[in-house]
Amino acid sequence: MLNGENFSDWKEKIMLVLGCMDIDLAFRMDEPPVPMDESMPSERVLYEK
């Protein structure tokens, strides 16, 4: 549980869980541009992720 004394431990554990779930990407990168019709499949996958 988070309290005023354990923020760094709490954050480390949260980032580990989010990293395992592959959700931490949202905290580390800006949203990519919306893919257009001529976008490559890899760009579409990145946007969906």
PQR file of N, CA, C, O and H, with PARSE charges and radii, in Angstrom:
ATOM      1  N   MET A   1       0.843  -1.170   0.000 -0.4000 1.5000
ATOM      2  CA  MET A   1       0.000   0.000   0.000 -0.0000 2.0000
ATOM      3  C   MET A   1       0.897   1.245   0.000  0.5500 1.7000
ATOM      4  O   MET A   1       1.939   1.277   0.653 -0.5500 1.4000
ATOM      5  N   LEU A   2       0.475   2.241  -0.730 -0.4000 1.5000
ATOM      6  CA  LEU A   2       1.244   3.480  -0.838 -0.0000 2.0000
ATOM      7  C   LEU A   2       0.997   4.361   0.376  0.5500 1.7000
ATOM      8  O   LEU A   2      -0.143   4.587   0.783 -0.5500 1.4000
ATOM      9  H   LEU A   2      -0.372   2.215  -1.261  0.4000 1.0000
ATOM     10  N   ASN A   3       2.088   4.850   0.943 -0.4000 1.5000
ATOM     11  CA  ASN A   3       1.995   5.866   1.991 -0.0000 2.0000
ATOM     12  C   ASN A   3       3.115   6.871   1.735  0.5500 1.7000
ATOM     13  O   ASN A   3       3.825   6.755   0.736 -0.5500 1.4000
ATOM     14  H   ASN A   3       3.014   4.665   0.613  0.4000 1.0000
ATOM     15  N   GLY A   4       3.282   7.826   2.592 -0.4000 1.5000
ATOM     16  CA  GLY A   4       4.256   8.882   2.361 -0.0000 2.0000
ATOM     17  C   GLY A   4       5.706   8.459   2.455  0.5500 1.7000
ATOM     18  O   GLY A   4       6.590   9.234   2.090 -0.5500 1.4000
ATOM     19  H   GLY A   4       2.705   7.920   3.404  0.4000 1.0000
ATOM     20  N   GLU A   5       5.980   7.260   2.930 -0.4000 1.5000
ATOM     21  CA  GLU A   5       7.354   6.831   3.142 -0.0000 2.0000
ATOM     22  C   GLU A   5       7.846   5.804   2.126  0.5500 1.7000
ATOM     23  O   GLU A   5       9.045   5.530   2.076 -0.5500 1.4000
ATOM     24  H   GLU A   5       5.261   6.630   3.226  0.4000 1.0000
ATOM     25  N   ASN A   6       6.970   5.235   1.323 -0.4000 1.5000
ATOM     26  CA  ASN A   6       7.389   4.133   0.459 -0.0000 2.0000
ATOM     27  C   ASN A   6       7.148   4.391  -1.030  0.5500 1.7000
ATOM     28  O   ASN A   6       6.987   3.443  -1.798 -0.5500 1.4000
ATOM     29  H   ASN A   6       5.996   5.457   1.363  0.4000 1.0000
ATOM     30  N   PHE A   7       7.122   5.638  -1.442 -0.4000 1.5000
ATOM     31  CA  PHE A   7       6.808   5.945  -2.829 -0.0000 2.0000
ATOM     32  C   PHE A   7       7.780   5.294  -3.806  0.5500 1.7000
ATOM     33  O   PHE A   7       7.336   4.721  -4.801 -0.5500 1.4000
ATOM     34  H   PHE A   7       7.253   6.409  -0.818  0.4000 1.0000
ATOM     35  N   SER A   8       9.080   5.357  -3.566 -0.4000 1.5000
ATOM     36  CA  SER A   8      10.046   4.807  -4.522 -0.0000 2.0000
ATOM     37  C   SER A   8       9.891   3.296  -4.670  0.5500 1.7000
ATOM     38  O   SER A   8       9.985   2.772  -5.780 -0.5500 1.4000
ATOM     39  H   SER A   8       9.441   5.822  -2.758  0.4000 1.0000
ATOM     40  N   ASP A   9       9.656   2.593  -3.565 -0.4000 1.5000
ATOM     41  CA  ASP A   9       9.420   1.140  -3.649 -0.0000 2.0000
ATOM     42  C   ASP A   9       8.122   0.853  -4.387  0.5500 1.7000
ATOM     43  O   ASP A   9       8.066  -0.050  -5.222 -0.5500 1.4000
ATOM     44  H   ASP A   9       9.580   3.018  -2.663  0.4000 1.0000
ATOM     45  N   TRP A  10       7.080   1.619  -4.083 -0.4000 1.5000
ATOM     46  CA  TRP A  10       5.777   1.447  -4.714 -0.0000 2.0000
ATOM     47  C   TRP A  10       5.883   1.679  -6.216  0.5500 1.7000
ATOM     48  O   TRP A  10       5.363   0.892  -7.006 -0.5500 1.4000
ATOM     49  H   TRP A  10       7.127   2.352  -3.404  0.4000 1.0000
ATOM     50  N   LYS A  11       6.559   2.762  -6.613 -0.4000 1.5000
ATOM     51  CA  LYS A  11       6.699   3.075  -8.029 -0.0000 2.0000
ATOM     52  C   LYS A  11       7.466   1.978  -8.751  0.5500 1.7000
ATOM     53  O   LYS A  11       7.087   1.589  -9.856 -0.5500 1.4000
ATOM     54  H   LYS A  11       6.981   3.402  -5.971  0.4000 1.0000
ATOM     55  N   GLU A  12       8.524   1.478  -8.156 -0.4000 1.5000
ATOM     56  CA  GLU A  12       9.316   0.413  -8.762 -0.0000 2.0000
ATOM     57  C   GLU A  12       8.462  -0.834  -8.995  0.5500 1.7000
ATOM     58  O   GLU A  12       8.545  -1.459 -10.053 -0.5500 1.4000
ATOM     59  H   GLU A  12       8.831   1.794  -7.258  0.4000 1.0000
ATOM     60  N   LYS A  13       7.654  -1.188  -8.022 -0.4000 1.5000
ATOM     61  CA  LYS A  13       6.789  -2.367  -8.155 -0.0000 2.0000
ATOM     62  C   LYS A  13       5.702  -2.148  -9.206  0.5500 1.7000
ATOM     63  O   LYS A  13       5.398  -3.054  -9.983 -0.5500 1.4000
ATOM     64  H   LYS A  13       7.586  -0.680  -7.163  0.4000 1.0000
ATOM     65  N   ILE A  14       5.121  -0.961  -9.232 -0.4000 1.5000
ATOM     66  CA  ILE A  14       4.093  -0.650 -10.230 -0.0000 2.0000
ATOM     67  C   ILE A  14       4.680  -0.695 -11.630  0.5500 1.7000
ATOM     68  O   ILE A  14       4.073  -1.272 -12.532 -0.5500 1.4000
ATOM     69  H   ILE A  14       5.368  -0.226  -8.601  0.4000 1.0000
ATOM     70  N   MET A  15       5.847  -0.098 -11.828 -0.4000 1.5000
ATOM     71  CA  MET A  15       6.476  -0.095 -13.154 -0.0000 2.0000
ATOM     72  C   MET A  15       6.841  -1.514 -13.588  0.5500 1.7000
ATOM     73  O   MET A  15       6.760  -1.831 -14.775 -0.5500 1.4000
ATOM     74  H   MET A  15       6.339   0.371 -11.095  0.4000 1.0000
ATOM     75  N   LEU A  16       7.236  -2.358 -12.662 -0.4000 1.5000
ATOM     76  CA  LEU A  16       7.535  -3.751 -12.980 -0.0000 2.0000
ATOM     77  C   LEU A  16       6.282  -4.474 -13.470  0.5500 1.7000
ATOM     78  O   LEU A  16       6.317  -5.175 -14.481 -0.5500 1.4000
ATOM     79  H   LEU A  16       7.302  -2.100 -11.698  0.4000 1.0000
ATOM     80  N   VAL A  17       5.190  -4.300 -12.755 -0.4000 1.5000
ATOM     81  CA  VAL A  17       3.927  -4.948 -13.153 -0.0000 2.0000
ATOM     82  C   VAL A  17       3.456  -4.408 -14.507  0.5500 1.7000
ATOM     83  O   VAL A  17       3.059  -5.184 -15.376 -0.5500 1.4000
ATOM     84  H   VAL A  17       5.162  -3.730 -11.934  0.4000 1.0000
ATOM     85  N   LEU A  18       3.496  -3.095 -14.691 -0.4000 1.5000
ATOM     86  CA  LEU A  18       3.072  -2.521 -15.961 -0.0000 2.0000
ATOM     87  C   LEU A  18       3.986  -2.961 -17.102  0.5500 1.7000
ATOM     88  O   LEU A  18       3.528  -3.172 -18.225 -0.5500 1.4000
ATOM     89  H   LEU A  18       3.818  -2.464 -13.985  0.4000 1.0000
ATOM     90  N   GLY A  19       5.268  -3.098 -16.813 -0.4000 1.5000
ATOM     91  CA  GLY A  19       6.205  -3.571 -17.827 -0.0000 2.0000
ATOM     92  C   GLY A  19       5.906  -4.998 -18.237  0.5500 1.7000
ATOM     93  O   GLY A  19       5.985  -5.335 -19.418 -0.5500 1.4000
ATOM     94  H   GLY A  19       5.640  -2.926 -15.900  0.4000 1.0000
ATOM     95  N   CYS A  20       5.563  -5.836 -17.277 -0.4000 1.5000
ATOM     96  CA  CYS A  20       5.201  -7.226 -17.587 -0.0000 2.0000
ATOM     97  C   CYS A  20       3.921  -7.293 -18.400  0.5500 1.7000
ATOM     98  O   CYS A  20       3.744  -8.193 -19.220 -0.5500 1.4000
ATOM     99  H   CYS A  20       5.499  -5.561 -16.318  0.4000 1.0000
ATOM    100  N   MET A  21       3.027  -6.335 -18.169 -0.4000 1.5000
ATOM    101  CA  MET A  21       1.776  -6.299 -18.907 -0.0000 2.0000
ATOM    102  C   MET A  21       1.920  -5.525 -20.214  0.5500 1.7000
ATOM    103  O   MET A  21       0.967  -5.436 -20.988 -0.5500 1.4000
ATOM    104  H   MET A  21       3.171  -5.604 -17.502  0.4000 1.0000
ATOM    105  N   ASP A  22       3.101  -4.964 -20.466 -0.4000 1.5000
ATOM    106  CA  ASP A  22       3.392  -4.163 -21.655 -0.0000 2.0000
ATOM    107  C   ASP A  22       2.526  -2.908 -21.718  0.5500 1.7000
ATOM    108  O   ASP A  22       2.178  -2.442 -22.802 -0.5500 1.4000
ATOM    109  H   ASP A  22       3.875  -5.036 -19.837  0.4000 1.0000
ATOM    110  N   ILE A  23       2.183  -2.367 -20.561 -0.4000 1.5000
ATOM    111  CA  ILE A  23       1.404  -1.138 -20.488 -0.0000 2.0000
ATOM    112  C   ILE A  23       2.303   0.059 -20.203  0.5500 1.7000
ATOM    113  O   ILE A  23       1.905   1.200 -20.436 -0.5500 1.4000
ATOM    114  H   ILE A  23       2.466  -2.746 -19.680  0.4000 1.0000
ATOM    115  N   ASP A  24       3.504  -0.187 -19.704 -0.4000 1.5000
ATOM    116  CA  ASP A  24       4.391   0.910 -19.347 -0.0000 2.0000
ATOM    117  C   ASP A  24       4.816   1.725 -20.553  0.5500 1.7000
ATOM    118  O   ASP A  24       5.338   2.827 -20.390 -0.5500 1.4000
ATOM    119  H   ASP A  24       3.827  -1.115 -19.515  0.4000 1.0000
ATOM    120  N   LEU A  25       4.611   1.223 -21.744 -0.4000 1.5000
ATOM    121  CA  LEU A  25       4.958   1.949 -22.966 -0.0000 2.0000
ATOM    122  C   LEU A  25       4.262   3.306 -23.001  0.5500 1.7000
ATOM    123  O   LEU A  25       4.826   4.285 -23.490 -0.5500 1.4000
ATOM    124  H   LEU A  25       4.187   0.327 -21.876  0.4000 1.0000
ATOM    125  N   ALA A  26       3.061   3.364 -22.494 -0.4000 1.5000
ATOM    126  CA  ALA A  26       2.310   4.614 -22.494 -0.0000 2.0000
ATOM    127  C   ALA A  26       2.958   5.673 -21.616  0.5500 1.7000
ATOM    128  O   ALA A  26       2.745   6.867 -21.828 -0.5500 1.4000
ATOM    129  H   ALA A  26       2.602   2.569 -22.097  0.4000 1.0000
ATOM    130  N   PHE A  27       3.740   5.257 -20.642 -0.4000 1.5000
ATOM    131  CA  PHE A  27       4.408   6.205 -19.762 -0.0000 2.0000
ATOM    132  C   PHE A  27       5.750   6.668 -20.312  0.5500 1.7000
ATOM    133  O   PHE A  27       6.292   7.672 -19.852 -0.5500 1.4000
ATOM    134  H   PHE A  27       3.914   4.288 -20.469  0.4000 1.0000
ATOM    135  N   ARG A  28       6.291   5.950 -21.291 -0.4000 1.5000
ATOM    136  CA  ARG A  28       7.626   6.261 -21.781 -0.0000 2.0000
ATOM    137  C   ARG A  28       7.645   6.905 -23.156  0.5500 1.7000
ATOM    138  O   ARG A  28       8.662   7.488 -23.532 -0.5500 1.4000
ATOM    139  H   ARG A  28       5.850   5.134 -21.665  0.4000 1.0000
ATOM    140  N   MET A  29       6.577   6.824 -23.912 -0.4000 1.5000
ATOM    141  CA  MET A  29       6.568   7.334 -25.285 -0.0000 2.0000
ATOM    142  C   MET A  29       5.345   8.201 -25.521  0.5500 1.7000
ATOM    143  O   MET A  29       4.294   7.991 -24.917 -0.5500 1.4000
ATOM    144  H   MET A  29       5.751   6.350 -23.607  0.4000 1.0000
ATOM    145  N   ASP A  30       5.494   9.182 -26.411 -0.4000 1.5000
ATOM    146  CA  ASP A  30       4.341   9.963 -26.846 -0.0000 2.0000
ATOM    147  C   ASP A  30       3.504   9.114 -27.790  0.5500 1.7000
ATOM    148  O   ASP A  30       4.002   8.160 -28.388 -0.5500 1.4000
ATOM    149  H   ASP A  30       6.348   9.352 -26.902  0.4000 1.0000
ATOM    150  N   GLU A  31       2.245   9.463 -27.918 -0.4000 1.5000
ATOM    151  CA  GLU A  31       1.368   8.729 -28.821 -0.0000 2.0000
ATOM    152  C   GLU A  31       1.856   8.902 -30.258  0.5500 1.7000
ATOM    153  O   GLU A  31       2.106  10.029 -30.687 -0.5500 1.4000
ATOM    154  H   GLU A  31       1.841  10.238 -27.432  0.4000 1.0000
ATOM    155  N   PRO A  32       1.997   7.805 -31.011 -0.5600 1.5000
ATOM    156  CA  PRO A  32       2.421   7.939 -32.404  0.2800 2.0000
ATOM    157  C   PRO A  32       1.301   8.538 -33.242  0.5500 1.7000
ATOM    158  O   PRO A  32       0.141   8.524 -32.831 -0.5500 1.4000
ATOM    159  N   PRO A  33       1.644   9.064 -34.416 -0.5600 1.5000
ATOM    160  CA  PRO A  33       0.605   9.638 -35.270  0.2800 2.0000
ATOM    161  C   PRO A  33      -0.381   8.567 -35.733  0.5500 1.7000
ATOM    162  O   PRO A  33      -0.031   7.393 -35.859 -0.5500 1.4000
ATOM    163  N   VAL A  34      -1.606   8.991 -35.980 -0.4000 1.5000
ATOM    164  CA  VAL A  34      -2.647   8.071 -36.448 -0.0000 2.0000
ATOM    165  C   VAL A  34      -2.241   7.543 -37.818  0.5500 1.7000
ATOM    166  O   VAL A  34      -1.899   8.325 -38.705 -0.5500 1.4000
ATOM    167  H   VAL A  34      -1.890   9.944 -35.878  0.4000 1.0000
ATOM    168  N   PRO A  35      -2.276   6.212 -38.000 -0.5600 1.5000
ATOM    169  CA  PRO A  35      -1.875   5.657 -39.294  0.2800 2.0000
ATOM    170  C   PRO A  35      -2.849   6.053 -40.403  0.5500 1.7000
ATOM    171  O   PRO A  35      -4.060   6.134 -40.197 -0.5500 1.4000
ATOM    172  N   MET A  36      -2.289   6.291 -41.561 -0.4000 1.5000
ATOM    173  CA  MET A  36      -3.076   6.630 -42.747 -0.0000 2.0000
ATOM    174  C   MET A  36      -3.256   5.375 -43.591  0.5500 1.7000
ATOM    175  O   MET A  36      -2.731   4.314 -43.251 -0.5500 1.4000
ATOM    176  H   MET A  36      -1.305   6.225 -41.728  0.4000 1.0000
ATOM    177  N   ASP A  37      -3.982   5.491 -44.668 -0.4000 1.5000
ATOM    178  CA  ASP A  37      -4.204   4.347 -45.560 -0.0000 2.0000
ATOM    179  C   ASP A  37      -2.896   3.810 -46.121  0.5500 1.7000
ATOM    180  O   ASP A  37      -2.762   2.607 -46.345 -0.5500 1.4000
ATOM    181  H   ASP A  37      -4.408   6.352 -44.944  0.4000 1.0000
ATOM    182  N   GLU A  38      -1.934   4.694 -46.349 -0.4000 1.5000
ATOM    183  CA  GLU A  38      -0.667   4.274 -46.947 -0.0000 2.0000
ATOM    184  C   GLU A  38       0.393   3.899 -45.903  0.5500 1.7000
ATOM    185  O   GLU A  38       1.548   3.658 -46.255 -0.5500 1.4000
ATOM    186  H   GLU A  38      -2.044   5.671 -46.167  0.4000 1.0000
ATOM    187  N   SER A  39       0.009   3.848 -44.631 -0.4000 1.5000
ATOM    188  CA  SER A  39       0.951   3.504 -43.560 -0.0000 2.0000
ATOM    189  C   SER A  39       1.378   2.038 -43.652  0.5500 1.7000
ATOM    190  O   SER A  39       0.628   1.172 -44.101 -0.5500 1.4000
ATOM    191  H   SER A  39      -0.929   4.044 -44.345  0.4000 1.0000
ATOM    192  N   MET A  40       2.608   1.800 -43.210 -0.4000 1.5000
ATOM    193  CA  MET A  40       3.134   0.437 -43.203 -0.0000 2.0000
ATOM    194  C   MET A  40       2.470  -0.355 -42.075  0.5500 1.7000
ATOM    195  O   MET A  40       2.028   0.233 -41.088 -0.5500 1.4000
ATOM    196  H   MET A  40       3.217   2.504 -42.845  0.4000 1.0000
ATOM    197  N   PRO A  41       2.397  -1.680 -42.209 -0.5600 1.5000
ATOM    198  CA  PRO A  41       1.800  -2.497 -41.143  0.2800 2.0000
ATOM    199  C   PRO A  41       2.488  -2.320 -39.790  0.5500 1.7000
ATOM    200  O   PRO A  41       1.832  -2.362 -38.750 -0.5500 1.4000
ATOM    201  N   SER A  42       3.809  -2.123 -39.801 -0.4000 1.5000
ATOM    202  CA  SER A  42       4.515  -1.929 -38.526 -0.0000 2.0000
ATOM    203  C   SER A  42       4.073  -0.644 -37.833  0.5500 1.7000
ATOM    204  O   SER A  42       4.027  -0.594 -36.604 -0.5500 1.4000
ATOM    205  H   SER A  42       4.342  -2.089 -40.646  0.4000 1.0000
ATOM    206  N   GLU A  43       3.748   0.391 -38.598 -0.4000 1.5000
ATOM    207  CA  GLU A  43       3.264   1.640 -38.013 -0.0000 2.0000
ATOM    208  C   GLU A  43       1.877   1.447 -37.406  0.5500 1.7000
ATOM    209  O   GLU A  43       1.557   2.031 -36.370 -0.5500 1.4000
ATOM    210  H   GLU A  43       3.786   0.351 -39.597  0.4000 1.0000
ATOM    211  N   ARG A  44       1.065   0.630 -38.055 -0.4000 1.5000
ATOM    212  CA  ARG A  44      -0.273   0.346 -37.535 -0.0000 2.0000
ATOM    213  C   ARG A  44      -0.185  -0.432 -36.212  0.5500 1.7000
ATOM    214  O   ARG A  44      -0.929  -0.167 -35.269 -0.5500 1.4000
ATOM    215  H   ARG A  44       1.325   0.157 -38.896  0.4000 1.0000
ATOM    216  N   VAL A  45       0.741  -1.394 -36.170 -0.4000 1.5000
ATOM    217  CA  VAL A  45       0.918  -2.204 -34.959 -0.0000 2.0000
ATOM    218  C   VAL A  45       1.393  -1.320 -33.809  0.5500 1.7000
ATOM    219  O   VAL A  45       0.903  -1.444 -32.687 -0.5500 1.4000
ATOM    220  H   VAL A  45       1.346  -1.610 -36.936  0.4000 1.0000
ATOM    221  N   LEU A  46       2.339  -0.434 -34.083 -0.4000 1.5000
ATOM    222  CA  LEU A  46       2.839   0.478 -33.053 -0.0000 2.0000
ATOM    223  C   LEU A  46       1.700   1.345 -32.521  0.5500 1.7000
ATOM    224  O   LEU A  46       1.590   1.553 -31.312 -0.5500 1.4000
ATOM    225  H   LEU A  46       2.737  -0.333 -34.994  0.4000 1.0000
ATOM    226  N   TYR A  47       0.862   1.846 -33.409 -0.4000 1.5000
ATOM    227  CA  TYR A  47      -0.246   2.707 -32.975 -0.0000 2.0000
ATOM    228  C   TYR A  47      -1.239   1.904 -32.125  0.5500 1.7000
ATOM    229  O   TYR A  47      -1.712   2.393 -31.098 -0.5500 1.4000
ATOM    230  H   TYR A  47       0.951   1.678 -34.391  0.4000 1.0000
ATOM    231  N   GLU A  48      -1.551   0.699 -32.540 -0.4000 1.5000
ATOM    232  CA  GLU A  48      -2.490  -0.133 -31.783 -0.0000 2.0000
ATOM    233  C   GLU A  48      -1.946  -0.471 -30.403  0.5500 1.7000
ATOM    234  O   GLU A  48      -2.694  -0.526 -29.427 -0.5500 1.4000
ATOM    235  H   GLU A  48      -1.167   0.301 -33.373  0.4000 1.0000
ATOM    236  N   LYS A  49      -0.640  -0.697 -30.328 -0.4000 1.5000
ATOM    237  CA  LYS A  49       0.005  -1.041 -29.056 -0.0000 2.0000
ATOM    238  C   LYS A  49      -0.099   0.132 -28.120  0.5500 1.7000
ATOM    239  O   LYS A  49       0.379   0.063 -26.988 -0.5500 1.4000
ATOM    240  H   LYS A  49      -0.032  -0.653 -31.121  0.4000 1.0000
TER
END
